[in-house]
Every structure is written in C-alpha cells, then in structure tokens.
Amino acid sequence: MNGDHELSDREPARMYDRAVACTSTGDVLGVVEALCARETRDATEWAARIAGEVVSPDGPAGGRRLVRWTAWRLARRPSRVALEPLFAGLPERLDRAAEFRACLLQEMALRFGLDGGPYVAYRERLAELGHPLAWLPLASLDFERRLRDGGWTPGSMLGSLRPAQLRSRYAEVPPTAAGAAAGRGAREVREVARGAAVVAPFGEEGVQDVRFYVLPGPLDPVDWNAALLAGLPAPCLEGTSTRTMAAVHTTADDVLCDLFVAAFGGGVWGEPRMGAYGRLLAWRGLYALMGLGAEVSPYDAVRRAAEHRWLRFAVERHGGNDWFFGDLTDIAFAVLDPGRTRVVVLAHTETD
C-alpha cells in the first residue's frame, strides 16, 4: 500500500477488496486505519468486515493482531454511536467475526462502560458459547482507572524503576531482624497452574521468576519488608541484601496495571494483546497471585485484594544480583496473604 488512504464517500465499500489484495498484515491495518478514521457507520461496518473476514497474509499471529488492533482502534473514537449497530445480531458460533466483536465489546467496556442496549445480550451470548472475554464486567471498575485512563498505545511497555526511584515514590518500611528470620525460614511450595497464570500477561518473551512460600508462622506486618525478601531462596533474589534492594509498600491496583501494560503492549519483542485480552490476562494474573478461583467476581476480588499486603521491589544494577539489569523492563512484586503465612514473589525482566 502507498499509505494514502483518503476516502471519498463511495470509497469504503472498495476498501475490502484492497485489504484482500494486501501482502502483509501491516498493509491491511493501513486500510483499516483509513476506515476507522472516518467514524461513519458505513466505514465502521467495512472495517469490521475486514477484521472479521480477511485472512491475514502473515498467518495466525497476524490474524490475531488484525482482529485485536482493529477492535482497539475503533474503541478509541470519541463516540460509540457508530459502533452499536455491530452488535445488533447475536452470533451462532465463535467464528472470527464473533471474536472481533468480543474484543470490540471489551475494548468499549474498558473505555466507555456499557450499561444496556445490545451489549448485555451480546455478552450473555458469548458466555453461552464459552468465550473467555465474557467473564469481564461491561464497565471498568474504579480499581481499573489506570487501565482505562492510561492512554496506552500498541508500543506501550513497562519501565524499570531503580531502588532510589521507588523510595521517592512509595512508602518504605525499614528492614527488621524478624523479617530476615522469616525469610530464611520460609519453605517453598510448588504451584504450577498458579505460576503459569501469574506470568501469562508477559507472553513468551522475557524471563519470569514466580515463587510460592509458606512462612514459619504468622508475620507481623512491620516485618513485611526487604529483609524478608532478601532471605527467600529465588533466582531473582539471589545475592540481594537490604543495601542493594528497595522494597516499598503498594496496592493491588498498581500490580494489576503493570500486568495489564505487559499484556497490552507485548513488551519489547512480544505480541501485543491490546485492551480486551490485556485486561483479561491482568485479572487472571492478579487472581493467581491471591489464589482466587474464577467464581469470585472482580468486585469481590477488589475487596479481598485490600486484605492482602503488597510490595514492589527493585534491585541495584550490578549490586551482587545477576538476574536484574535495570536497563529495559524489569518489574518485581511480592504479596502476603491475609493469614500472613503465605508469600508469592513475581519478577520479570526482558534482559536475557
């Protein structure tokens, strides 16, 4: 494609054939971008047809990118008026057209909030057909405000924070001898399924370290600090000390946001999942960190998240730990359960 997609009033219907003739997913997206920019009902319907029908020249990964990117792009419009007719009919099966609308429905839910019309019926039909996105609420929770208001774009990615930066932005509790003892006495346990869900937002790129521990006894909240983490046996914590690590107190919505950004943008080398699947994977990751089942609603999960204690930590570059380098997209969190006896540690780096 030449990149000039200025459209006349009669042009939208011709763009479908131009999309079919494209030789790369990027060129198809150029056609879709021109249609999305029009914001008319006709252009919207043809953009939806391309996303739901045109086979990607770059195979399955390109097809996912086309479907998810188009849904995200349409939901970035200032109004949802031209989008509502796309949900007038209910799907009979989970084909590509239904997948596109499932993504669009959740992109709109996150951005606008959907409180009626055909949206509820479409979501209920998706649930009947077993689509995973039907689990998400049709409006963003206040807990998700950073997901909704962040202005994320396909190139968005996590950013590393050094220990000094953490200390300037968050509250840090001093290390304690009892915290160090609790860390040294912790017993690691295997949680394969939970671990897979925790790291799923990061895709197949980068390196993750997720560990589950049982403490020797209930932890005094004042001992939930860097000294405890430094005592835990984990690759991401090897060689750390309270001098080379900062562990600061945070909240679950901070964790959810980082999981979302990781899934949304795909990191430096990964596949972007965009808003709909980014939101789903972020919630699943947060549930796995807390050990919650899918039967728990997001509203109840928010309440339960407040009963946990959360740390964000960072390690000095070349401070005796070879796992973190601090030059790309490092993040690290730890969570203490309400009984104060179980700890989960999650760390991610894209420096190999």
N, C-alpha and C positions, 0 to 999 in steps of 0.2 A: 504494500500500500504506500501511497505517496504522502500520507499524513494530512491531506487537505480534505476534510470531511464536512465542508459547508453544505448544508442541505436545503434544497428547495422544498416547498410544501408537498410536492409529489414524490420526493426522493425516498422517504423512509421505507416504503414497500420494496424499493430496488436494493436496499442495503442488505437484505437477506441473501440475495444471490452473490453479492460482493463478499459477504462473510464466508459463504460456502467455498468460494474460489481462493480464499486466503491460504497461504502455505505455512503459516505459523500462528500459534495462539496469540502472540503479541499483535499480529495484524488484525486478527478477529477482534481483539479488545479495542483496537483503534476504531473499528467500525462501531462497536457497541458504545464507545465513549461519545462518538458523534451523535448517536441516537439519544443517549442519556442526557446530553447537554440540551436537547430540545425541550424536554419537560412537557410535551404534549401527549395526549392519550395515544395517538397513532404511533408516535415514535417509541413510546413506552411498550406498547404491545409488540412491536417488531424487535425491540431489544430483548424482551422476554422470550420471543420465539427463537432468536439466535442462541440465547443461553440454554434454552430447553431442548433444542433440536440439532444444532450444528455440531457435528463431530469434530473434536479438536484435532488439528493436524499433528499435535505433539503427544497424542496418546492420553491415557487416563489421568496423569498428573496435570496435563494441560486442560483436560476437560473439567477437572475439579476447580482449577484456577479460574476458568471462564465462568462457571456457574457461580462460584462464591464471590469473585470480583464484581460481576455484574450486579448481583444482589446488593453488595455493599455500596456500589456506585449509585444505584437507583435510590437507596435509602438515604444517601447524602443530600438529596434535594431538600429545599426548604419546606416543601409541602408534600403530603401523601395523597392528595386528591386523585392524581392520575394513576396511582398505584392500586387503589382499592378495587377497580374492576378486574384486576388479575386474579382475585380470589372469589369471583362470582360462582364458579363451578367447583365441585369437590372431586378430588382425584379418586380413581378406581384402583390404582396401584401405585407403587412407589417407583415411577419412571423418572427420567431425567427432568421432565417438566415439573413434576411434583417436588423433586429435590431442589430445583431452583426456587420454587415458591416457598418451600420450607425455610431455605436460607433467607429469602427476602422477608418473610414473616418475622423472623427473629432479628434481622437487622433493623427492621422498622420498630419492633418491640423495644429494642435497646435504645433507639434514638428518640422515638416519639411516644411510646406507650400506646397500646391498643386496647380499647375498652368496649368493643362491641362490633356492630356491623358484621361482615362476613368472616372476620378474623378468628373469632372464637370457634365458629363452625369448622373452619379450615384446620385449626389446631386440633380440635377434637377428632376430626377425620384422620389426621396424621397420627394421632395417638392410637386410634383403632388399627391403623396399618403398621404400627410398631416403629414409627420414626423416632430416633433419639432426641431430635430437637423439640419434639412436642412436650418434653419434660419441663422445659424452661417457662417461666412466667411470661405473660404477654406485656409486661411493663418492667422497666428496670427498678430495682429496689433502691432506696436511698443509700444502702450499703454499697451499691454498684455505681455511685455517682462518678467516680473517677473513670470507670469503664465508659460511661455514657458521655462524659464531658471532655475526655482527653484529646479529641481531635486526631485519633490515630489514623495513620495512612499505611499503605502496603509496605513502606520501608521502615516502619516503626520498630524499634528494638530496645531491649533493656540496656541500661547504662551502669557501669561499675561505680561503686562508691567506695572510697578509701576509708580506713578507720577514722581519720580526722574529720572527714566529711560526715560520717554517721554521727559522731559525737556533737557536731554543730547543729544537727537537725532533729535528733531524737534524744530522749532521756536515757541515761546510762546509770545502772546500779553498780556500785563498786563490787569487785570480786571479793569472795569470802572463803575462808578456810573450809567451812562446812560445805559450800558449793563444790569446791575442788574434791573433797572427800566423796561427795555424792556421785560426781562424775567418774571417779576412779572405781567406785563400787558398782557402777551400772552394769547390767547384763544385757547384751544384745540379743534380740529375738528376730526370727525371720518372718517377714510379712510380704510374700511375693506379689500377690494380687494388689495389695495396697500400694506397694512400692511402684508397680507399673502405672497405676492411676496417678500417683503423685507426679511422676516425671513425664506423663503423656503430653502435657502442654508444650514441652520442648521438642517434640518430634524425635527424629533420628539424628539430629545434628548436635554437636557439642558433647560434653561429658557431664553426667549427673552422678551424684552420690546421695542416696537416701537410706537412712538407717533408723531402726526402731530399738528402743531401750526400755528396760524396766529398772527403776531405781531401787536401792536397798530399803527405802522407806519413804513416807510422805515428805515432800520437800517444803521447807519454809520458803515462802515467796521471796524473802530477801536473798536467798541463796540461788535464785534463778538468774544466773549471770555468766560472764565469760569464764570464770574459774571452773564452773561445772562443764561447760562445753570443751574446754581445753583438756579435761580429763577423760573425755569419751574416746573410745577406740574407733576411729573412722579415718579413711584416707584424706578427706577434706580438712581434717583437724590435726593431722599428724604434724608434729613439730611446732604447734602453736603454743602460746602462753598468754597470760593476761597482759604482757607487754606488747605482743605482736598482734593481738586481736581486740577488736571493739565489738561488744555485744550490747545492743540497745533495745529498749522495750518498744514494741509496736503493736498494731492491732490487725485483726484478720482481714480487714478490707485492704490493707496495704499488701498483704500476701496475695489476695485474690487479684489485685491489679497487676502485680508482676507476672503471675501465672497467665493472665489474660494477654498482656503485651507479648509474652513469649510465644503464645499460640497464634495470636493475631498476625504478627509480622514474620514469624518463622525464623527469627534470628538472622545471623549473618549469611548462612548458607541454606537454611531450611525452606520448606514450603509454607507460605502464608496460609493460615486457615481463616482469616478475616473474622468479622464480628460474631457471626452466629455460632460457628464451631469454636471460636476462641472463647466465647462465653461459656459454652457447654464444658469444654475441657478445663477451664479455670475452676468452675464449680466442682467438677468431679475431683480435681486435684485437691481442692480445699476440703471436700468431704473425706477424701482418703487420709489427709493429714489428721483429721479429727476422728477417723474411724466410724463415720456415719454411713448408713445404708441409703439407697436411693428412695426408700419410702419416706424418709424425712424431707419435709418441704424446705425450700430455701428460706422461708420465713422462720421456721424453727431452727434451721442451721445458723442463722444470724444470732439468734438468742444463745444457742449453745456455744458459738464462737466466742461470745463475751465471757463465757465461763472458763475458757482456756487462757493460757498465758503465752505470749508470742515474743520471740526475739528475732531481730535481724542482725546478722553479724558479718564482719569483713576482716580480712587478714592482710597484714602489711605485705607488700610485694617484696619477695626475697627475704622474708623475715623468718626463715627456717622452715617454711612450708612450700613444697614444690607443686602443690595442687592448684593454687590460685596464682594468676599472673597479674590480674587487675588492669589489663590493657584492652579488653573487649567487653564482654557482657557477663560478668560474674554476679551471681546473687546467692544469698545463703540465709536460711531461716531455721528456727527451731521452735517447737511447740510443746508445751507442757499440758497434760490433760487435767480436767477438773479435780481428779483424785490426787493429783500432784505426785504420781508414781510412774508415769509413762511419758517418754520423750521421743519426739520424731525430729530428725535433722535432715534438711534438704539443702543441697548445694548444686549449683550449675555453673559451668564455665564453657566458653566457646574457644578457649585457647587450648590446643591439643599438644 
